[in-house]
């Protein structure tokens, strides 16, 4: 019937959109996770080399600067929040897709 074919078309489009959203969330989460690892490695290497990029002899107050590396805030904290947002989006979209498939 016409109603069934319309419902099928709507459901097919919704399924495709959900699949794209899930893949985007997976890719985003992986990219953010990689960025966190790289930043943590960078900050660790900077602690080991005593801030090789900073001219601490010329500017003594820069010697104590360690960048925005706190886990509660700063760049890494922000990336961790973004990563959790991607994971939440993926979980919610997968649950929504499962519910929509069951309803159909």
Backbone bond lengths (Angstrom), bond angles and torsions (degrees), N, CA, C in turn:
res aa  C-N    CA-C-N  psi(-1)  N-CA   C-N-CA  omega(-1)  CA-C   N-CA-C  phi
1 X - - - 1.454 - - 1.531 110.05 -
2 X 1.321 113.63 167.27 1.459 119.89 -177.63 1.530 111.50 -65.74
3 X 1.305 117.64 -41.40 1.468 121.50 -179.04 1.532 110.67 -64.00
4 X 1.318 115.00 -39.50 1.467 119.01 -179.81 1.532 111.07 -67.56
5 X 1.320 117.14 -41.20 1.463 119.34 179.36 1.528 111.22 -67.17
6 X 1.343 117.29 -36.22 1.467 120.48 176.00 1.531 110.74 -65.47
7 X 1.327 116.42 -42.78 1.464 120.95 178.77 1.530 110.29 -63.46
8 X 1.318 116.65 -39.47 1.461 120.97 178.70 1.526 110.68 -64.89
9 X 1.324 116.51 -42.28 1.467 120.76 179.31 1.528 110.74 -63.72
10 X 1.315 116.12 -43.37 1.472 120.59 179.09 1.524 110.42 -63.94
11 X 1.325 115.04 -44.24 1.469 120.09 -179.04 1.526 111.42 -65.32
12 X 1.322 117.13 -39.45 1.464 121.16 178.85 1.533 110.70 -63.26
13 X 1.322 116.16 -43.94 1.462 120.59 178.60 1.526 110.48 -63.97
14 X 1.328 116.45 -43.75 1.462 120.99 179.43 1.534 110.93 -61.91
15 X 1.336 115.74 -40.76 1.460 120.57 179.77 1.527 110.53 -63.59
16 X 1.333 117.37 -42.63 1.460 121.81 178.81 1.528 111.02 -63.54
17 X 1.332 116.75 -43.34 1.463 120.81 179.44 1.531 110.81 -63.23
18 X 1.330 116.21 -41.68 1.461 120.31 178.52 1.525 111.28 -64.45
19 X 1.325 116.73 -40.03 1.467 120.69 179.16 1.528 110.58 -62.71
20 X 1.328 116.75 -41.49 1.463 121.23 177.93 1.530 110.23 -64.43
21 X 1.329 116.51 -44.45 1.469 120.45 -179.97 1.527 111.19 -62.38
22 X 1.317 117.18 -40.19 1.469 121.51 179.62 1.523 110.01 -65.60
23 X 1.325 117.57 -45.07 1.463 120.63 179.04 1.528 111.56 -64.75
24 X 1.330 116.84 -39.79 1.464 120.19 176.80 1.527 110.96 -62.48
25 X 1.325 116.45 -41.98 1.463 120.58 179.46 1.527 110.80 -64.94
26 X 1.339 117.01 -39.96 1.467 120.50 177.44 1.528 110.29 -62.30
27 X 1.323 116.34 -47.44 1.468 121.12 -178.70 1.525 110.86 -64.99
28 X 1.312 116.81 -42.80 1.461 120.83 178.97 1.510 111.86 -63.26
29 X 1.316 116.59 -43.69 1.459 121.11 179.01 1.522 110.91 -62.65
30 X 1.312 117.03 -43.17 1.467 121.06 179.50 1.532 110.75 -63.92
31 X 1.328 117.19 -41.75 1.465 120.90 -179.78 1.524 111.30 -65.73
32 X 1.318 116.58 -42.23 1.461 120.26 179.85 1.528 110.31 -67.35
33 X 1.334 116.02 -40.60 1.462 119.91 178.11 1.531 110.43 -59.98
34 X 1.319 116.53 -42.24 1.468 121.21 178.55 1.532 110.43 -64.66
35 X 1.324 116.66 -40.95 1.466 120.30 178.97 1.528 110.85 -62.90
36 X 1.323 117.18 -40.22 1.468 120.88 178.51 1.524 110.37 -62.35
37 X 1.324 116.33 -45.42 1.469 120.48 179.35 1.533 109.94 -60.24
38 X 1.323 116.62 -46.59 1.468 120.17 -179.23 1.527 111.83 -62.21
39 X 1.325 116.72 -42.84 1.462 119.24 179.73 1.519 111.71 -66.03
40 X 1.332 116.74 -41.62 1.464 119.34 178.35 1.524 110.66 -62.87
41 X 1.327 117.07 -40.87 1.470 120.37 176.91 1.526 110.58 -64.07
42 X 1.325 116.33 -41.62 1.457 120.71 179.84 1.526 110.57 -62.23
43 X 1.339 116.75 -49.16 1.456 119.79 -179.52 1.528 111.26 -62.78
44 X 1.336 117.02 -38.24 1.463 120.15 178.19 1.529 110.41 -64.29
45 X 1.327 117.12 -40.89 1.464 120.07 -179.79 1.528 110.50 -69.06
46 X 1.318 117.25 -31.70 1.462 120.28 178.99 1.517 111.21 -70.30
47 X 1.321 116.43 -35.16 1.458 119.51 176.05 1.524 109.68 -65.88
48 X 1.324 116.35 -37.55 1.460 120.70 -178.14 1.526 111.80 -70.58
49 X 1.321 117.11 -35.61 1.467 120.05 -176.93 1.522 112.50 -98.56
50 X 1.314 117.05 7.61 1.460 121.74 -179.61 1.521 111.94 55.68
51 X 1.313 115.48 54.51 1.459 121.96 173.07 1.520 113.23 53.65
52 X 1.297 116.63 66.98 1.460 122.09 -176.89 1.531 113.03 -61.20
53 X 1.326 117.97 -22.00 1.462 119.66 -179.88 1.529 112.18 -84.07
54 X 1.310 117.15 -16.21 1.453 120.33 -176.60 1.523 110.55 -94.15
55 X 1.297 115.05 141.51 1.466 120.54 178.11 1.524 107.86 -92.84
56 X 1.319 116.29 75.98 1.460 120.85 -173.23 1.521 113.31 -68.73
57 X 1.320 118.16 -24.62 1.455 119.76 178.94 1.525 110.92 -68.49
58 X 1.312 116.06 -37.22 1.456 120.43 -177.60 1.520 112.23 -82.77
59 X 1.334 117.29 -30.11 1.462 121.12 -177.85 1.530 107.96 -129.80
60 X 1.310 118.37 89.74 1.471 121.72 -174.33 1.521 114.00 -58.96
61 X 1.319 118.39 -35.22 1.466 119.40 -178.67 1.528 112.52 -65.77
62 X 1.330 117.62 -16.75 1.465 120.85 178.04 1.525 112.14 -79.43
63 X 1.307 118.44 -13.88 1.462 121.38 -177.29 1.524 111.95 -61.46
64 X 1.322 116.86 -32.90 1.463 120.31 -177.71 1.531 112.53 -87.15
65 X 1.323 117.75 -8.32 1.463 120.29 -176.95 1.519 110.95 -71.13
66 X 1.317 116.38 126.08 1.466 121.36 -178.67 1.528 112.07 -118.33
67 X 1.310 117.98 9.76 1.457 120.22 179.48 1.512 111.42 80.63
68 X 1.307 114.85 -178.45 1.468 120.67 -179.98 1.523 108.65 -91.37
69 X 1.309 117.12 75.63 1.443 119.78 -173.04 1.522 114.02 -114.07
70 X 1.311 118.75 3.72 1.457 120.43 179.86 1.522 111.36 -63.77
71 X 1.326 116.89 139.01 1.465 119.28 -177.65 1.522 111.71 -73.39
72 X 1.329 118.18 -21.64 1.466 121.24 179.86 1.524 111.54 -83.38
73 X 1.311 116.74 -15.30 1.456 120.24 -178.09 1.506 109.10 -155.95
74 X 1.288 115.33 -164.95 1.451 119.60 178.36 1.512 112.21 72.21
75 X 1.304 114.07 -166.28 1.457 121.46 -174.12 1.533 111.85 -64.75
76 X 1.326 116.67 -46.36 1.463 119.37 -177.88 1.523 110.65 -65.69
77 X 1.318 117.32 -41.73 1.461 120.73 177.32 1.521 111.83 -60.43
78 X 1.329 116.00 -42.13 1.460 120.94 178.71 1.533 110.44 -63.89
79 X 1.325 116.91 -43.00 1.465 120.59 179.01 1.532 111.33 -65.03
80 X 1.322 117.18 -36.26 1.464 119.86 177.92 1.531 110.83 -65.16
81 X 1.335 116.74 -37.27 1.468 120.36 176.36 1.529 110.03 -65.97
82 X 1.312 116.88 -42.81 1.468 120.86 178.71 1.518 110.26 -62.36
83 X 1.334 117.04 -42.62 1.459 120.63 178.48 1.527 110.78 -61.05
84 X 1.325 117.16 -43.29 1.469 119.50 179.21 1.531 110.94 -65.85
85 X 1.332 116.86 -33.10 1.468 120.19 175.92 1.530 111.02 -64.08
86 X 1.333 117.04 -42.53 1.465 120.53 177.48 1.531 110.78 -62.74
87 X 1.323 116.50 -43.42 1.465 119.86 179.98 1.530 111.15 -64.70
88 X 1.339 116.29 -40.04 1.467 120.52 178.07 1.530 110.41 -65.52
89 X 1.326 117.35 -43.83 1.465 121.61 178.67 1.521 110.50 -58.86
90 X 1.318 115.95 -44.28 1.467 120.28 179.74 1.531 110.72 -61.91
91 X 1.329 116.33 -47.45 1.464 120.29 -178.88 1.531 111.60 -63.20
92 X 1.323 116.25 -43.00 1.472 119.79 179.90 1.527 111.23 -66.30
93 X 1.327 116.89 -40.42 1.468 120.22 -179.76 1.521 110.78 -67.60
94 X 1.331 116.64 -41.39 1.468 119.31 177.79 1.524 111.04 -63.45
95 X 1.342 117.31 -40.37 1.462 120.66 177.99 1.523 110.71 -66.20
96 X 1.321 116.36 -40.98 1.455 120.72 178.36 1.522 111.56 -63.92
97 X 1.326 115.61 -41.46 1.471 120.67 178.25 1.528 110.99 -63.62
98 X 1.304 116.01 -42.33 1.466 120.28 179.61 1.535 110.40 -64.04
99 X 1.320 116.90 -42.84 1.463 120.95 179.13 1.525 110.96 -65.56
100 X 1.325 116.55 -42.20 1.464 120.20 180.00 1.517 111.43 -65.67
101 X 1.334 116.58 -38.34 1.465 120.85 178.08 1.530 110.76 -65.50
102 X 1.325 115.99 -40.36 1.463 119.61 178.58 1.522 111.33 -67.40
103 X 1.329 115.83 -38.48 1.463 120.37 -179.88 1.518 111.52 -67.77
104 X 1.328 116.52 -35.52 1.457 120.95 -178.43 1.525 108.87 -68.71
